[in-house]
Every structure is written in structure tokens, then in C-alpha cells.
């Protein structure tokens, strides 16, 4: 039996003990490779991935959102979302407004400057998606998404 591609890449002498181990390590390896590409692209525009994600969420909603709502919609868990918002505000990409009914709630809105930046990034993001996954068929991509959602739903502890 020949070694798996991952086993070869990692120069692992023995087979993986469990197919689950190999699958999860494959996922980590793939995530790392994709993450590097996206970080490089966001850096060209002066953003981090989480900052882009916040701006993307705000643009998609097209109205101010409470910070906690933004946090719940993030692709990755962000323990310091307030710090991210601070940096986006300092850069002129978001504004804050306290809720008049409940002063504990702070609404965040994307500025025109942020929307213009997102419009500049849209095509490079689409192109990166095509470069990274365009070699797969639509049915393969659908199946991959289904399998990742299935993996994510099993044995997770979100809090």
C-alpha cells in the first residue's frame, strides 16, 4: 500500500493510526495553505482576515449591527472583537453609535471608505477563490461543503 499524499508531505514513516486523524490533519494542512493566500491578499489592502470579515458582514447587512451580533457571524472565533473594531474605527472604516434604549449596546456601521475598499477587493477575492478551488467541479465543491458542514456539526463544543 502506498503512502498517502499527506503522509509523504509530512515525511511520516508509519501510516496514520486512524483515518479520522489523517482527515483532520489534512484539513489543518489545507486550512494553513489557504490561510496564507488570503492573508497575503488582505495585507495588500492593509487589512487582516478578521477585519475584512467584519467589513464583509457589515456590507452584507447594509445597516449598523451590534458588536455581539457581528461577533456571532464571524468565520473564526475572535476573542478581542472590540480591539478589531477599534483599529477599523481608527482607520476610518467603521463608526460606532451607542443604542439610546440600552447604553450597553454599541452599533457598528461601515463607512463609505470601507465600502470603496471592499469594492476594490471583490474581484481579487473572487479570483483567489477561482485559483484555489476552480479545478474542482461544482458537484465536488458542493460535496466538499456538505462534508465540512457534517464534520463541523459533530463533536463540537461552541461554548
VMD Tcl script that draws the C-alpha trace (Angstrom):
set ca {
  {0.00 0.00 0.00}
  {1.47 3.35 -1.00}
  {1.74 6.23 1.44}
  {-0.96 8.89 1.36}
  {-0.06 12.27 -0.13}
  {-0.27 13.85 3.33}
  {1.95 11.18 4.82}
  {4.51 11.86 2.08}
  {4.29 15.65 2.54}
  {4.85 15.26 6.27}
  {7.60 12.67 5.73}
  {5.73 10.40 8.12}
  {7.23 6.93 8.17}
  {4.30 4.99 9.59}
  {0.67 5.09 8.46}
  {-1.76 7.20 10.44}
  {-3.32 5.27 13.29}
  {-6.84 6.43 12.45}
  {-8.45 7.62 9.21}
  {-10.03 10.36 11.34}
  {-6.55 11.56 12.31}
  {-5.44 11.70 8.68}
  {-8.60 13.54 7.63}
  {-8.31 16.16 10.38}
  {-4.59 16.69 9.74}
  {-5.37 17.05 6.02}
  {-7.90 19.70 6.95}
  {-5.34 21.55 9.10}
  {-2.75 21.39 6.33}
  {-5.22 22.66 3.75}
  {-6.50 25.43 6.03}
  {-2.96 26.62 6.58}
  {-2.23 26.75 2.84}
  {-5.45 28.65 2.11}
  {-4.95 30.99 5.06}
  {-1.52 32.03 3.77}
  {-3.00 33.03 0.40}
  {-5.82 35.07 1.95}
  {-3.52 36.79 4.46}
  {-1.25 37.83 1.61}
  {-4.18 39.32 -0.32}
  {-5.66 41.17 2.68}
  {-2.23 42.56 3.57}
  {-2.08 44.23 0.13}
  {-5.15 46.24 1.19}
  {-3.97 46.97 4.73}
  {-6.39 44.55 6.39}
  {-6.30 41.34 8.37}
  {-8.67 38.46 7.68}
  {-10.85 39.20 10.74}
  {-11.03 42.91 9.82}
  {-12.12 42.01 6.30}
  {-14.68 39.62 7.76}
  {-16.19 42.39 9.93}
  {-16.44 44.75 6.95}
  {-17.94 41.99 4.80}
  {-20.60 41.28 7.44}
  {-21.49 44.97 7.72}
  {-21.72 45.41 3.97}
  {-23.90 42.32 3.66}
  {-26.33 43.54 6.29}
  {-26.36 47.11 4.91}
  {-27.20 48.55 8.32}
  {-25.41 49.02 11.63}
  {-25.10 45.91 13.78}
  {-24.40 45.43 17.49}
  {-20.86 44.25 18.21}
  {-22.09 40.96 19.68}
  {-24.10 40.23 16.52}
  {-21.02 40.84 14.38}
  {-19.04 38.51 16.65}
  {-21.62 35.75 16.26}
  {-21.34 35.95 12.46}
  {-17.55 35.81 12.25}
  {-15.98 32.95 10.32}
  {-13.43 32.39 13.07}
  {-13.73 32.90 16.81}
  {-12.35 36.30 17.73}
  {-11.78 36.85 21.45}
  {-10.89 40.55 21.06}
  {-13.51 41.85 18.64}
  {-13.54 45.23 20.39}
  {-9.85 45.69 19.55}
  {-10.53 44.83 15.91}
  {-13.35 47.37 15.82}
  {-11.04 49.96 17.46}
  {-8.46 49.50 14.69}
  {-11.12 49.67 11.96}
  {-12.50 52.87 13.52}
  {-9.02 54.42 13.73}
  {-8.55 53.64 10.02}
  {-11.89 55.30 9.19}
  {-13.61 52.07 8.09}
  {-16.34 51.92 10.75}
  {-18.28 54.19 13.06}
  {-19.79 53.43 16.46}
  {-23.06 54.58 17.94}
  {-24.49 53.71 21.34}
  {-28.04 52.45 21.44}
  {-30.25 55.09 23.04}
  {-32.54 52.48 24.66}
  {-29.70 50.35 26.06}
  {-26.39 52.15 26.52}
  {-24.56 48.82 26.86}
  {-25.26 48.08 23.17}
  {-22.94 49.65 20.61}
  {-23.85 49.64 16.91}
  {-21.14 49.44 14.26}
  {-21.57 50.73 10.71}
  {-19.29 50.53 7.69}
  {-18.19 53.87 6.26}
  {-18.11 54.85 2.59}
  {-14.32 54.44 2.78}
  {-14.80 50.78 3.84}
  {-17.35 50.12 1.10}
  {-14.97 51.53 -1.52}
  {-12.14 49.35 -0.23}
  {-14.39 46.26 -0.30}
  {-15.36 47.06 -3.89}
  {-11.64 47.11 -4.77}
  {-11.07 43.75 -3.06}
  {-14.11 41.97 -4.54}
  {-12.57 40.87 -7.82}
  {-9.20 39.83 -6.35}
  {-11.11 37.74 -3.76}
  {-13.21 36.09 -6.49}
  {-10.05 35.40 -8.48}
  {-8.34 33.88 -5.45}
  {-11.35 31.60 -4.87}
  {-11.17 30.53 -8.52}
  {-7.41 29.96 -8.30}
  {-7.71 27.86 -5.15}
  {-10.82 25.81 -5.95}
  {-11.55 26.36 -9.64}
  {-10.05 22.99 -10.58}
  {-12.90 21.25 -8.74}
  {-16.31 20.61 -10.30}
  {-19.46 22.21 -8.94}
  {-20.61 18.84 -7.58}
  {-17.22 18.26 -5.91}
  {-17.41 21.69 -4.29}
  {-20.97 21.02 -3.13}
  {-19.91 17.67 -1.68}
  {-16.86 19.22 -0.02}
  {-19.06 21.85 1.62}
  {-21.52 19.18 2.74}
  {-18.75 17.07 4.25}
  {-17.14 20.03 6.02}
  {-20.51 21.04 7.48}
  {-21.02 17.45 8.64}
  {-17.57 17.40 10.24}
  {-18.19 20.74 11.92}
  {-21.51 19.61 13.38}
  {-20.10 16.51 15.08}
  {-18.47 16.71 18.47}
  {-18.10 20.47 18.57}
  {-18.43 22.46 21.74}
  {-19.26 26.06 20.87}
  {-19.36 27.26 24.39}
}
mol new
graphics top color blue
foreach p $ca { graphics top sphere $p radius 0.5 }
foreach p [lrange $ca 0 end-1] q [lrange $ca 1 end] { graphics top cylinder $p $q radius 0.2 }
display resetview
